[in-house]
């Protein structure tokens, strides 16, 4: 089957800073190709003025997207972000699949609460162009039912949301073995107003005040989202020094902070230098429905994950013993002290992290609901 993949950005490039959307697109495209489907990707190039260049595969307008559809004659159109639906023609004869992998209205609630009602109306209108949606987990799927009803879907006859989780492929085993006084923790990512982790980082740094235990090294990769409205002109070079929003310079000095690194650089760091991945933040409504690309990157590199027990990924972490789950900042230091005393247990959970990826979150397995629908 010929599938036209319509995305916000070009295909994933290992030598650039990667977004979660680009990683997700690469996962879906790879799994669909391995299943025998032909994938053609086209993406929105929204640069203006002199920066506007003609790149093979890119489109700049509704008319150019229509031309891509006419030229490629796809059997199905897969759209990676809901706002791109506005650029699709109304008279398409091809089925349209929307990848709705993040609870975007909940994110907007923290970014621009005054826009939520208008955005929900836009979403409802655009969903009428779709035949089926993909969600990252069952909780995200259940958030959509009322909106789909208002968009005209008859839920008595079908359930037009397929759960296709974020997935990953094993990247290798950690090459650095932890030892007393030589543990490296890694976290970070794009700065979002709904993700507050400072209390956890402070709790880790405060371990240095305990003369009876070692303090692990904490490395944070961070920076603004490359498509974020408030940071359109920011450079996202690996050399930028960024910390969590709300942190002062005194806080920044405590952490080993790095800018958002190219995908290959980040992968190499996880393999060569890191021991445990952290996915920790204060609880809120968005976090309870979210899935984290960081978490999967840590797990696929064989790093046991310490995450909040309210996250959707926490169930798999507990089931596979691929890390540890905690409830709040007061639990992180006691857990780390215990973990650093038992490197053999770390090794076991490192192996379990890779097993979790192979058995539960392999893209060829997670894509099956979509493959069945296409069939």
N, C-alpha and C positions, 0 to 999 in steps of 0.2 A: 504494500500500500504506500502511496506517495503522501507524505505528511509535510505540510509547510509549517515551520516553527517560527512564530512571530515574537520577538523578544525586545527588551529595553536596550540591550547592549550587545556588542560583538561576542563571538564565541570565547570561552575561557582561554586565557593565555597565561601560562605558568610564570612568565617573567614580569607580570604586572600585578598590582593589588587586585585581589579577587573579591567580588561581591557574592553574597549568598545566592542571589538570583542566577549568576553565571555558573556557579557550582551546580545548582539544581538543574539548570538547563542542560549542562554537560552530562549529568547523571541520566536524565530522561532520554536525551538523544542517543547516548551510548547504548542504553538498554533496549531502546526501540530498534536501533540498527542491528544489534545482535539477534534480535527476534525476527529479522528479515525485512524490516520496513525501510523505505528510502526516506531520508530526512534532508530537507533543504531549510536552512536557517536564514531569515531576513530580520534585520534589526533597525530600530529607530535611531537615526543620527540626528540629534536635535541641536547640534552646534549651529551657531548663527554667524552671519557676516563672513569675514575672511576665513574663519576657521571651518566654514562649511565646505567639505570636500566630498568628492564622489568615491565612495569605497564600494568595491564589489560586494553585493549582498545587502547593502544598506538602503533604507528609504528615508525620505525627509517629510513626506506629506501623505494625506489620505489618497491622493491620486496615484502617487508612486507605489503605495502599498497595493492598490487595486491592480496596477500594472504587474507587480510581482505575482499576484494571485493568478492573473490571466496568463502570464508567461509560464508559470510552473504547473498549472492544471492540477492542483493537489486533490486528493480524495478526501482529506481531512485537514482542518486548520487547528493547530495547537497554539494558544496564546498564553504567554508566560506571565502577564500582569494585567489586571482587570482594566486599568485605564486605557490600555491599547485597544480594547474593544470599541472605543469611540471612533477609531479610525477605520473600522471594518465597514464595508458596504452593507446596506440593509437587505439586499436581494441575493445574498449568497445561497447557492444550492448545496454547498459542502457543509457537513456537520462541523460545529465549532466546539473545541474543548478549551476550558479555561483552567489554568493552574492557579488555584487560590490557596497557596501554601502557608500564608501567614494571616493572623487575625487583624487585617489592616484597619478596620474601624476602631478596634481597641487601641491600636498604636496612635491613631489620630486623636483619640480621646486625651492622650498625654501631650501630643504636639500642638494641636490646635482644636481645643474642645468646642470652640464656636463654629467649627466647620462640620462637625459630626453629622448633624441632621441633613445638611445639603449633600454630603458625600454619600450617605446611605441612600438618598434618593437617586443620585447618579449611579450608584452600584446597582440598585434595583432595575433601573432603566437599561443598563448595559447587560445585565444578566439575561434579559429577554433575547439577546443574540446568541446565547449559548445552548448547547444540547446536553452537555455534561460538564461537571467541575471536578477537579482534583483537590483534595485537602491533605494536610500533613498528618492528621491523626483524627480519631473518632470524635474527640471533643470539638475540634475545629469544624468538623462536618456538622455537628448538631447545632452550632451557632448559626448555620445558614438556613435552616428550614423555614422560618417565618419570612425571611427576605425572599426566598425562592417562591413561596406561595404568592407573595405580592407581585413577583415578577411574572406570574402566570403559569408556573409549573403545577401540574396536577400530581400531587404526591401520593394519591391513591394508587396510581398505576405504575409508578416507578420511584426509585430513589436516585436522583440524578447527581449524587456526589460520591465519587470513588475515593477511598482512603488509600493514598499512595505516599507513604512516609518518606521523609528525607532519608537518603541512603548513602552508602560509602563502600569503597573497596579497600581491603587491607593495604597499608603502605609500607609495612615492615615492622620489625621489632625494635624497641629502644636500644640504642648502641651504648648508652651511658648507664652503667650500673650504679645505683645510689649507695652511698656509704655514710658513716657517721659524719655529720657536718657538711655533707655534700648532696643535699636534696634540692632539686629545682622544681618549683611550681610555675605553671604558666596559665595565663588567662588574658582577658582583654577583649578587643574587638571595637566595632563602631560605637561611638558615643550616642546613646539614645536617652531621652528624658524619662523613659519608663524603667530604665535599668540602672539601679543604684547599688553599687557594690562596696562603697567606701568602708562600711562598718566591718566587712569581712577582711579587707586588706589591712585595716588598722589592727584587728585582732591577731593577724599573722605577724605583723611587725612588732607588736607588743610582746611576742614570745622572746624577744632578745632580752627582756627584763627578767626572765626566769633563768637564774644561773644553773639550774639543774637540767636544762635541756638545750638542744641545738635549735638554731633558727634557720628554717629553710629559705633559700633564695626565691624571691617572688619576681617574676618577669611578666610585665603587662605590655601587650601590643595594643595600640589604640590610635584613634583618629576619627575624623568626620566621614560620613558616608559620601561616596563619590558623586551620588546623584542628589544629595540632600539640598533642599532649597536654600538654606541659610549658608551653605558652604560651596556654592557653585565654583568659586574661583580659587578654592584652597588647593594647594599642591599636596598630593598624597605620597610623597616620596618616603622611602624607608627610613630616612634620617630624621624625620620629624619627631619632636618630643612631645607626646600628648599624654594626658592623664585623665582620669574620670572627671566629668563635670562636677563642679562643687569642691574639688580638691584645691587647696592652696599650694603655693610653691614649697612650703615646708613639707606637705604631704608628698609632693612629687619627688623631693630629695630622698625620701625613704625607700622608694620603689625603683627597680630597674625598669624604666619605661622606654618603650621604643615606638616609633611610628608604625602605621600599617605597612607591613612588608609584602613584597611580591610573593605570590603563592608558593613558588618553589623554595624561596628563602625560608618562609614560615615552616614548610614541610621539613626542610633540612634541620631547622632548629629543633623541632619536635623529636626527630629521630636521633639527633646527635647529642642533645643537651638536656632535654626535659625528662621528668619522671612522673609527674602527676598533673592532670588538667583540672581546672576549676571552672565550674559554671554556677556562680553564686551571686545572688542579688536579693534585695528586699522583695517580699511577696507583694504582688498586686494582680489585678484582674488580667492584664495582658500577659504577664509571666506565666500564669496558670494555664494558658492555652498555647503557649509558644513552643516552637522547636528551635534548637540552636545548631547552626552549622558548626560552631566551635566545638560543641560536645562531640559531634561525629568525627571531626578532625582529630581530636585527642584520642578517641577510641580506636580509630583506624590506624593510628601510629603506635598502638599498643600502650597508651598511657591510661592507667586507671583514672576514673573520673570521680571527683568529689562534687556533688551537685545538691541543690535544694530538693527536699522530699516532695515538694508540690509540683515539680516539673513533670511533663508527660514522659520524658526519658527516664525518670527515676525508677519506674517499675521494671524496666529492662535491666537497669544497673543493679538493682537488688536481685532480680531473678538470676542473672548470670554471675553475680558477685564480681562485676567488672569495675568496681569502685566502691564508694561509700556515699550515703545520703545523710544530710543533716537538716535540722529545722531552722537554726538561726546562728548568728555570729558567735554566740557564746560556746558553741559546740566545735568550732573549727580547730582551736588550739589544742584541746585535749585529744581530739582525733589525730591530729598530725603528730603529736608526741608519741602516741601509741603506734602509728604507722611507721615512724622512723626507727622504732625499736625492733621492727619485724620485717626486714627486707625480703625474707623468703615469702611472706604473705603478699608483699607488693608484687613479687615476681608472678605468683599465682594469679593475682588479679589482672596483671598485665596480659597474661595469656588469655584470660577470660574476656578481656576487652576485645581482642582480635576475634575470639570465638563468637562473641555477640554480633560483631559486624558480619562475619561470614554466614552465620546461621539465621539471623533475624533481620538484618538491614542491608543485605546484598541487593544492589539495584535490580538485578535480574529476577529476584524474588519479589521485591516490593512493587515492581511495575506490573505484576500479573493482573490485578483488577483492570488496568487500562488495556492490556493486551486482550483480555477476555471481551471487553467492550468493543474494541476494534474488530475482533473476529465476528 
